[in-house]
Amino acid sequence: MYSLYILKCSDDTLYTGITNNIEKRLQMHQWKIPGWAKYTRARLPVELIYSEEVWDRSQATKRELQVKKLSRKEKLELIVKN
């Protein structure tokens, strides 16, 4: 099982990603565990504001691309709906 997630960064930007371990990935974004979280490392603190479960990596990647193409307004509407 994978998760698509959206983070709100300290500069009010939104970051969208996928992972198979959301707790560990969030710690990487918050730089509590060193890792590949370059974008969010410069925008700490971050807050998890949305997540949805996706069956496999292929579907998660497709969903991530769909969400990344949304405008900021559309992403916020997605968050409010759920």
KEVEX-439426 format. One record per residue: x negated, y, z of N, C-alpha, C, O in turn; residue number from 1. Coordinates in Angstrom, 2 decimals. Each point is the difference from the previous one (the first is absolute). Example, Ala and Ser with C-alpha at 12.3 -4.5 7.8 and 13.67 -1.06 7.14 Angstrom:
REM KEVEX-439426
{node {-13.19 -5.69 7.80} {0.89 1.19 0.00} {-0.90 1.20 0.00} {-1.04 -0.02 0.66} 1}
{node {1.39 1.07 -1.38} {-0.82 1.19 0.06} {0.77 1.09 0.73} {-0.51 1.11 0.17} 2}
***
This chain:
REM KEVEX-439426
{node {-0.83 -1.18 0.00} {0.83 1.18 0.00} {-0.88 1.24 0.00} {-1.01 0.06 0.71} 1}
{node {1.38 0.91 -1.49} {-0.72 1.28 -0.09} {0.91 1.13 0.45} {1.22 -0.15 0.05} 2}
{node {-1.83 1.27 0.26} {0.75 1.20 0.37} {-0.42 1.15 -0.89} {-1.19 0.21 -0.24} 3}
{node {2.16 0.53 -0.22} {-0.24 1.29 -0.62} {0.19 1.01 1.12} {0.95 -0.12 0.78} 4}
{node {-1.82 1.11 -0.69} {0.12 0.96 1.09} {-0.29 1.41 -0.48} {-0.68 0.21 -1.00} 5}
{node {1.22 0.75 1.74} {-0.29 1.41 -0.25} {-0.45 0.61 1.32} {0.64 -0.17 1.04} 6}
{node {-1.75 0.89 -1.11} {-0.54 0.70 1.16} {0.17 1.50 -0.21} {-0.11 0.50 -1.12} 7}
{node {0.36 0.21 2.20} {-0.03 1.46 -0.03} {-1.31 0.42 0.63} {-0.30 -0.37 1.14} 8}
{node {-0.48 1.14 -1.88} {-1.31 0.45 0.48} {0.11 1.35 0.70} {1.02 0.68 -0.10} 9}
{node {-2.07 -0.31 0.81} {0.00 1.24 0.77} {0.16 1.23 -0.88} {0.46 1.04 0.48} 10}
{node {-0.85 -1.13 -1.75} {0.16 1.14 -0.91} {1.34 -0.04 -0.72} {0.22 0.73 -0.97} 11}
{node {0.69 -1.59 1.46} {1.37 -0.14 -0.50} {0.09 -0.69 -1.36} {1.05 0.02 -0.64} 12}
{node {-2.14 -0.64 0.19} {0.07 -0.80 -1.22} {0.52 -1.39 0.35} {-0.03 -0.42 1.15} 13}
{node {0.51 -0.28 -2.18} {0.50 -1.37 0.17} {-0.95 -0.95 -0.71} {-0.42 0.25 -1.13} 14}
{node {0.08 -1.34 1.80} {-0.87 -1.02 -0.56} {0.79 -1.29 -0.10} {0.63 -0.43 0.97} 15}
{node {-0.65 -0.20 -2.13} {0.72 -1.25 -0.23} {-0.99 -1.12 -0.26} {-0.97 0.17 -0.74} 16}
{node {1.21 -1.33 1.36} {-0.87 -1.14 -0.19} {0.72 -1.31 0.25} {1.17 -0.03 0.36} 17}
{node {-1.89 -1.07 -0.57} {0.53 -1.34 0.29} {-1.02 -0.75 0.84} {-1.19 0.30 -0.01} 18}
{node {1.68 -1.28 0.75} {-0.88 -0.82 0.83} {0.72 -1.29 0.38} {1.22 -0.09 -0.07} 19}
{node {-2.00 -0.90 0.49} {0.60 -1.21 0.55} {-0.13 -0.03 1.52} {0.39 -0.98 0.65} 20}
{node {-0.94 2.06 -0.07} {-0.11 0.12 1.45} {0.12 1.48 0.36} {-1.01 0.70 0.10} 21}
{node {2.22 -0.25 0.09} {0.24 1.43 0.18} {-0.64 0.57 1.26} {-0.47 1.14 -0.01} 22}
{node {0.44 -1.91 1.09} {-0.60 0.50 1.24} {-1.50 0.26 -0.19} {-0.51 1.05 0.38} 23}
{node {-0.18 -2.02 -0.98} {-1.43 0.15 -0.23} {-0.27 1.14 -0.98} {-0.93 0.79 0.19} 24}
{node {1.73 -0.71 -1.24} {-0.21 1.05 -0.99} {0.23 1.39 0.60} {-0.74 0.94 -0.32} 25}
{node {1.72 -0.81 1.16} {0.25 1.29 0.66} {-1.20 0.39 0.87} {-0.38 1.17 0.03} 26}
{node {-0.20 -2.13 0.66} {-1.19 0.28 0.80} {-1.17 0.43 -0.88} {-0.80 0.85 0.39} 27}
{node {0.70 -1.43 -1.58} {-1.04 0.41 -0.94} {0.24 1.44 -0.45} {-0.94 0.79 -0.10} 28}
{node {2.19 -0.46 -0.18} {0.32 1.37 -0.41} {-0.29 1.00 1.12} {-0.38 1.14 -0.27} 29}
{node {0.56 -1.56 1.49} {-0.26 0.88 1.13} {-1.47 -0.04 0.41} {-0.41 0.67 0.95} 30}
{node {-0.37 -1.45 -1.67} {-1.44 -0.16 0.17} {-0.36 -0.61 1.35} {-1.09 0.23 0.52} 31}
{node {2.02 -1.02 0.05} {-0.30 -0.76 1.21} {-0.77 -1.26 -0.36} {-0.73 -0.55 0.82} 32}
{node {0.90 0.09 -2.06} {-0.77 -1.11 -0.57} {-0.62 0.56 -1.28} {0.73 0.45 -0.88} 33}
{node {-2.05 -0.48 0.76} {-0.61 0.48 -1.24} {0.53 -0.76 -1.22} {0.18 -1.21 0.06} 34}
{node {0.05 1.92 -1.12} {0.51 -0.63 -1.21} {0.17 1.00 -1.11} {-0.52 1.12 0.07} 35}
{node {1.23 -1.50 -1.09} {0.18 0.82 -1.19} {1.22 0.87 0.13} {1.01 -0.23 -0.67} 36}
{node {-1.07 1.22 1.52} {1.11 0.93 0.21} {-0.50 1.43 -0.18} {0.25 0.87 0.84} 37}
{node {-0.97 -0.65 -1.93} {-0.67 1.27 -0.24} {0.98 1.18 -0.04} {-0.27 1.05 0.59} 38}
{node {1.39 -1.20 -1.28} {0.95 1.10 -0.14} {0.54 0.44 1.36} {0.00 1.19 0.32} 39}
{node {0.44 -2.14 0.48} {0.62 0.35 1.28} {-1.02 0.35 1.07} {0.33 0.73 0.93} 40}
{node {-1.54 -1.21 -1.05} {-1.03 0.30 0.99} {-0.21 1.51 0.12} {-0.29 0.52 1.08} 41}
{node {0.42 0.18 -2.19} {-0.18 1.46 0.00} {1.28 0.74 0.37} {0.01 1.23 0.04} 42}
{node {1.07 -1.98 0.24} {1.30 0.62 0.27} {0.64 -0.56 1.27} {1.23 -0.13 0.07} 43}
{node {-2.04 -0.19 0.91} {0.50 -0.56 1.26} {0.64 1.08 0.85} {-0.39 1.16 -0.08} 44}
{node {1.36 -1.52 0.90} {0.58 -1.33 0.16} {1.03 -0.28 -1.10} {0.52 0.91 -0.65} 45}
{node {-0.24 -2.20 0.46} {1.02 -0.43 -0.93} {1.12 -0.68 0.77} {-0.20 -0.53 1.09} 46}
{node {1.39 0.55 -1.69} {1.17 -0.61 0.63} {0.71 -0.88 -1.02} {0.27 0.43 -1.12} 47}
{node {0.03 -1.66 1.51} {0.78 -0.89 -0.85} {1.44 0.49 0.00} {0.64 0.03 1.05} 48}
{node {-0.13 0.35 -2.22} {1.37 0.53 -0.06} {0.94 -0.89 -0.79} {1.21 0.21 0.01} 49}
{node {-1.77 -1.22 -0.72} {0.86 -0.89 -0.78} {-0.74 -1.28 -0.30} {-1.20 0.01 -0.25} 50}
{node {1.92 -1.12 0.28} {-0.54 -1.27 -0.49} {1.14 -0.89 -0.46} {1.13 0.09 0.49} 51}
{node {-1.45 -0.92 -1.43} {0.96 -1.00 -0.47} {-0.77 -1.27 -0.33} {-1.13 0.05 -0.47} 52}
{node {1.76 -1.19 0.71} {-0.65 -1.28 -0.27} {0.21 -0.38 -1.46} {1.07 0.21 -0.57} 53}
{node {-2.12 -0.77 -0.02} {0.03 -0.46 -1.38} {-0.54 -1.42 -0.01} {-0.93 -0.31 0.73} 54}
{node {1.50 -0.53 -1.56} {-0.28 -1.44 0.05} {-1.45 -0.36 -0.27} {-0.59 -0.78 0.75} 55}
{node {-0.02 1.32 -1.82} {-1.38 -0.38 -0.32} {-0.78 1.20 -0.51} {0.55 1.08 -0.20} 56}
{node {-1.85 -1.29 0.00} {-0.88 1.10 -0.39} {0.40 0.60 -1.35} {-0.04 1.22 -0.17} 57}
{node {0.43 -2.04 -0.76} {0.39 0.50 -1.32} {1.20 0.95 0.11} {-0.01 1.10 -0.57} 58}
{node {1.03 -1.53 1.30} {1.18 0.85 0.18} {-0.35 1.26 0.80} {0.53 1.07 -0.27} 59}
{node {-1.42 -1.21 1.26} {-0.39 1.14 0.82} {-0.74 1.03 -0.85} {0.21 1.21 0.16} 60}
{node {-1.07 -1.67 -1.04} {-0.74 0.91 -0.88} {0.94 0.74 -0.94} {-0.15 1.20 -0.21} 61}
{node {1.13 -1.92 -0.34} {0.99 0.64 -0.87} {0.83 1.03 0.77} {0.26 1.09 -0.50} 62}
{node {0.13 -1.44 1.70} {0.80 0.92 0.82} {-0.83 1.22 0.39} {0.50 1.13 0.01} 63}
{node {-1.76 -1.34 0.32} {-0.89 1.11 0.35} {-0.09 0.99 -1.17} {0.08 1.21 0.20} 64}
{node {-0.23 -1.72 -1.40} {-0.08 0.85 -1.18} {1.29 0.80 -0.19} {-0.04 1.18 -0.33} 65}
{node {1.19 -1.84 0.55} {1.29 0.69 -0.10} {0.08 1.16 0.99} {0.39 1.11 -0.37} 66}
{node {-0.76 -1.37 1.61} {0.10 1.01 1.05} {-1.02 1.12 -0.23} {0.32 1.17 0.22} 67}
{node {-1.52 -1.51 -0.66} {-1.01 1.03 -0.26} {0.43 0.96 -1.11} {-0.42 1.15 -0.01} 68}
{node {1.25 -1.61 -0.90} {0.49 0.84 -1.09} {1.11 0.96 0.46} {0.32 0.96 -0.71} 69}
{node {0.26 -1.21 1.88} {1.06 0.86 0.50} {-0.57 1.35 0.42} {-1.16 0.11 0.39} 70}
{node {1.99 0.90 -0.49} {-0.40 1.32 0.51} {0.03 -0.06 1.52} {0.53 -0.93 0.59} 71}
{node {-1.10 1.93 0.03} {0.02 0.09 1.46} {1.45 -0.01 0.49} {0.33 -0.71 0.96} 72}
{node {0.53 1.49 -1.61} {1.40 0.07 0.39} {0.66 -1.38 -0.09} {0.74 -0.39 0.91} 73}
{node {-1.01 -0.33 -1.98} {0.59 -1.34 -0.16} {-0.53 -0.98 1.05} {0.75 -0.84 0.49} 74}
{node {-2.02 0.96 -0.14} {-0.56 -0.86 1.06} {0.68 0.28 1.33} {0.35 -0.92 0.73} 75}
{node {-0.15 2.19 -0.43} {0.67 0.36 1.26} {1.44 -0.48 0.02} {0.50 -0.42 1.04} 76}
{node {0.16 0.46 -2.19} {1.37 -0.53 -0.10} {0.02 -1.51 0.23} {0.90 -0.52 0.66} 77}
{node {-1.89 -0.19 -1.20} {-0.12 -1.44 0.21} {-0.15 -0.29 1.50} {0.63 -0.92 0.52} 78}
{node {-1.44 1.69 0.15} {-0.24 -0.19 1.42} {1.28 0.23 0.81} {0.33 -0.78 0.89} 79}
{node {0.39 1.84 -1.22} {1.24 0.34 0.73} {1.07 -1.07 -0.22} {0.74 -0.32 0.93} 80}
{node {-0.65 -0.24 -2.12} {1.00 -1.03 -0.32} {-0.19 -1.25 0.85} {0.96 -0.70 0.32} 81}
{node {-2.20 0.43 0.03} {-0.30 -1.23 0.74} {-0.32 0.37 1.40} {-0.29 -0.86 0.82} 82}
***
